[in-house]
Amino acid sequence: MSQERNSKPPVRRLPASRTFRILGVSVRLHSTFVLLLIFIMAIGVGSSKSPLSYGLLVLALLASVLLHEFAHAFVSAYCGVKTQEIVMFPIGGISRLEPSAKPRQEFWIALAGPAMNLLIGGVLLWFLISRKETGGLFSFSEPTPANLVQAIALGNLILAAFNFLPAFPMDGGRMLRALLTRFRPEEEATRIAALCGRMLAISMGLYGLLTMHVVLVFVAFFVYLGAAQEGAAAMGRYLTHGVPVRAAMLTEFHTLAPGNSIRDAANLLLSTSQQDFPVIHGGQVIGLLGRNALLRAMATEGPEAYVAGVMDRDYPIMQPDTDLAKILPLMAQTGSCALVMEGERLLGLLTAENLSQFLLLRRFGMEPDAIRAPELAG
């Protein structure tokens, strides 16, 4: 990203091949999306019953999932909550919203998704009933050109029912958390919804193994991961809401000069626990050299190459007073190091490792002032 000094958290750009924009909303295909393509190919090769219909059904359901996510985005925009991006997974999608949504807003935003699937399924059912073509409605597992519309209708109804389950990462889990926050602290409500998600995934997985339903095991695996990730993300937002970046930044660090060699940087990497080094010239930051770039340069350029030739000139910058809750999605997505700067002055580094340690201390009850007390005393 460009080095703009503003109060907004930086956004790491993703490869263009996996991200695109629809109606101003960024839509990203998760790296595991290739598993869905493999699954479709396996069906096409191994099935003797209209593989084209299977492919069309899958594409129609993906379009339904996308409409499901855009329903979330539309209602969130109505509530004044911005949608950061939509991530498409093999078993569905996730709308990443700004962490400013209130419980009441979260309830209606979550409800909008499965309501869209109910609307799609209901419209298709009305069309089929008006034409008296509901005979193949339950032939979902064996779609053919004759019953494809019926399969799409039933698929949307199943998506709606599945998302209404009161467990993370389904929309029903978010609705459950929104309701629980009226009687319980947000942290406890999140933990209950995430636990329900994990229990549901384990039950689905065991049933799939006992009945030899491989697809159900596949879905259970992603539900479990989603529940764990959503629970961790929600807990992270809870622990960092209202806490500035300066409370978690690393303030004792080493820097490099553009004239230093890769050998100098490698020796510093070995002698310290630091893995990312700001490059400073004339008192100003001009680049950032990370561990991966250092090792790559060592292999391709050799140890005598200059740091200036291999450093990253396009690095993330954060303001010290930015809310940490807004930074979490970027750090979780890239795991990168960001420079914390006030104007042209470098104040510290924010790394994924340091942020994890900060969250751990916060979870044990330490307040930001208490965490930074030793530094302030020094």
N, C-alpha and C positions, 0 to 999 in steps of 0.2 A: 504494500500500500504506500501511497505517498505520505511524506512526513509532514502532515498538517498538524499544527499546534492548536487544537481546539478541545473543548470540554467533552466531546463525544468519544466513547470507547472505540478503538480501532476495529475494523472488520477485515479479517484476512480473506482475500479473494480465493475462491476455489477454482479448480480447473474448469475451463469453459465446456468441456465435453460432458461434465456431469451436472451442470447447473444451467438453468434458464429462467426467464421471468414470464409470468402470466399475470396480466392486469396489475402490474407493478409489484407483484409478490415473487420473491426468489424461490424457485422450486429446485431441490437438489436430490439427485438419485444417490442413495447410500451405496457404499462399496459392495455390500452384500446383495445388491440388486441383481448381480450376475447370477446368483443362485436361482432366481426366478426364471431367468432365460434358460438356464440348464434344465430346470424342471419342465418348462414348456417344450423344449427340444426332446426330452426323454419321453414325454407324452406323445409327441408327434411321431417318434420313431417306433415306440413300443405299442401304440394303440392301432387297432384295425378298424375302429369305429370313429370315423370322421375327425381326424386330428385337426383339420381346419376349424371345425366347430369349437374344439377345445381352445384353440388359440384365440378365436374371436370372443369366446366367453371370458377368458382371462383378461384380454384387452378391455372388454366392456366393464369388467369389475374393477380394473385399474382406473378407468375413467370415473367410475362411481366413487372410488376412494378419493380421487382427486377432487371431485365435486364435494365430497364429505369434508375434506380439509378446507376448501374454499368457503364452505358454509361457516366453519369456525372463524376464518379470517374476516368474513363479512360482518358477523356479529361482534367480533372483537373490535373491529374498526368502529362500529356503531357505539360500542361502549367506551371508545377512546383509548383502546389498547392496541398497540402496533404489533403486527405479525412480522417477526424477524425473518423467518423462512419456513418453508414446508419441506420436510425430509421424507422421501418415499422409500419405504423398506419393502422387502419381499412379501410381507403379510399385511401391509397397510402403510399409513402415513402418520406423521406427527407434525403438528403446527407448533413452532417455537414462538411463544409470545413474550413480550416484554414482561419483566417480573412485577409490574405495577397493578396487575389485575386483582381486584378485591374478590373475596369468596363469593359474593352474590353475582358478580360479573362472571367469575369462572364457571358457576353453575350453568348460566344461560349460554355461555360460549361452548361449554362441553355438550350441552343438550342439542345444539344446532347441527352437529355432525351426524349422529344417528337419525335425527329428524329428517335430514336430507335424504338418507337412504330409505327411510319409510316413505317419503314423498315419491322417490323414483319407483320403488316397488309398488306403491299404491297406484300410481298413474299407469304403470304397465299392466297391473292386474285389472284395473278398470277397462283398459283397452282390450285385454284378452277376454274378459267377461262379456263386453259388448259384442265381441265377435264369436263368443261361445267356443273359445279355444283354450280352455283351462285343463284339458286332459293330460298334457305332459308336464304339469306344473312341478311334480316331484321327481322328474327325471334329471335332477341336477348333476348327478355323477356321470351321466351318459348323454351329453348334449349332442343334438343333431341339427341340421338346418331347419327341421320342422318344429323343434321345441326350443330353439335358441332364446327366443323372447321370454318364454316361460322360465328358462334357467336363469336368465339375467334378473327377472323379477324376484325369483326365490332367493337368488344370491344377495340381492340388496336387502331383503328382509332378514336373511341370516346375518349380514353385516351389522344391521341395526340391532338385532338381538344380542349379538356378540359384544358390541360396543356398549350396550346398556348394562353389562355385567359390572357389579360394584367392586371393581378391583383395578389397580394400576396395571398397565398403562392405558386401559380402556377408558372411554369417556365416562362410563359409569363410576369408575374409581375417582375421577376428578369431581363428579357430582357428589359422591359420597364424602369426599374430603371437604367440599364446600359446605355440606350440611353439618358435618362433625365440628367444623370450626365455630359453629354457633354455641357448642357446648364444651368443646375441648380446645386446648392450645393448638396452633397450626402445626407445630412439630409433632405432637401426638397424633393429630388427624392424618398427617402425611404418613406416619409410620404405620398406622392401622390400614390405610388404603394400599400401601406398598406390600404389607404382609398378606393382605387378601389376594393381591396379584400373584405373589410367589406361591401361595397355597393353591391357587387355581391352576397355575402352570404345572406344579408338581402333580396335581390330580389328573390333569389332561395328559401329561407325559406318561404316567403310570397306566392310565386307561389305554393310551395309544400303543404302549408296549405289549400289554396283555392281549389286545385285540389285533395286533399287527397292523395298526393304521399308521404308516410312516408319516403321512402328511400331518396327522394330529401331533405326533412327536415333534415334527419340524415347527409347527405353530407354537407348541408349548415351550420349546427352547427360546424362541424369540419373545414370547410373552414374559418368560422369567427374566431374560436380559432386560427387556423394556421396563419391567417392574423395578428391578434393581437400579437401573439408570435413572428412572424417573424419581424414585425415592431418594437417591443420592443427590440429584439435581435440586429437588425441592428442599432437601435439608441444607444444601449449600446456599440456596437463596435465603433461607430462613436465618442462617448463621451470619450472612454477610450483608443483609439488608440494613442500610443506613451506616455501614462501616466504610470509611474512605480507603482508597488504595494505599495511602501512606502507612496505614496500620499494618499491612501485610508485606510491604516491600522489603527487599534485602538491601541493607544500607552499608554493609561492609563487603566490598568487591574489588577486584583487580581490573585494570584497563590495559589496553594495548595502544601502541602508536602505529600509524600507517607504515612506518619504516621498519617495524619489527618483522622478523622472519617467521615462517611457519614453525620452525624449530623452537623459537622463543615461545610461541603460543602453545606448542605441544608440551614444553617443559612446565609452563604455567598450569596447563590442564592436569598434568600428573601430580604437581605439588600442592594443588588446592582441590577443594570439592566443587569449584565453580566450573560450569560447562559452557557458558556464554559470556563473551567479553566485549564490552563497548570499545570502539576504536575512536580515540580522541586526538585531535590535531588543533593546536592553538587554543586549547580550552573549550573547543566545541566538538560535539559528537558528530562523526561523519560516517559511521557504519557500525555494524554488529557482526562479530564472528562467532558462530555457534559450533558446537562439537562436530556435528555432521559435516559442515562445510570445511572445518579444519582437517578432518580425516580424509575427506575427498581431495582436498588440495595437497595433502601429504602424499597421497597415492598418485596423483596426476601431475602436479607441478613440482613436487620435491620439497625437501625441508628448507631450502634456501630461498624459496619464493617469498615475496613480500605480502604482508597481511593486506595491504591496500588493494592488491589485485584479486583477492578472493573473498573479501568481506561482503556482507549483504548491505547494500545501500538503501534498501527498501524494508525498513523494520518498523514494528508497531510501537507507538508512543502513547503513553497514558498520562493524564493529569493526576496529581496526587490526591485531589479531593473528589475524584470520580467514585461513585458508589460501586463497591466491589461486586454487588449482585449483578450489575450490568456487564462486568468483565468475565464472569464465570463461563458463559457460553463460548467465548473466544478461546479461553485457556483450555477448556475441555475439548474443543474441536481440534485445536492445533498443537496443544502442549508446548507452545513456544515460550520464548522469553520476551518480555516487553520492557521498554525503558520508561521509567517514571521521570518525567521532566516538568520543570516549571519554567516556562519561557525557553531559554537556551541552556539552562542549568540542569545537569543530570543529578537527580536526587537518589535514585536507587533502581533496582531491578525487581521485576515481578516474574517469578518462574512458577511452573506447575508444581514443582516439588515444595517450594516455600509456601505456596498457597495451600497445598494439602496439609502441611504442618500447622499452618495458621488455623485452618478449619478444625483440625484435631484438637488444638488447644481451646478453641472456642466451644467445641462440643463438651469439653471437660469443665466449662463454666468460667474460663478466664475471659475477662473483658479486654477490649483493645488497649486501653490505657495501661492495664496491668501487664499485657504482653510486651508493650513497648517500654515499660518502666526502666529496665536495665540500660537501654540505649539512651533514654533521656537523662538518667543519672550520670552516664559517662560523658 
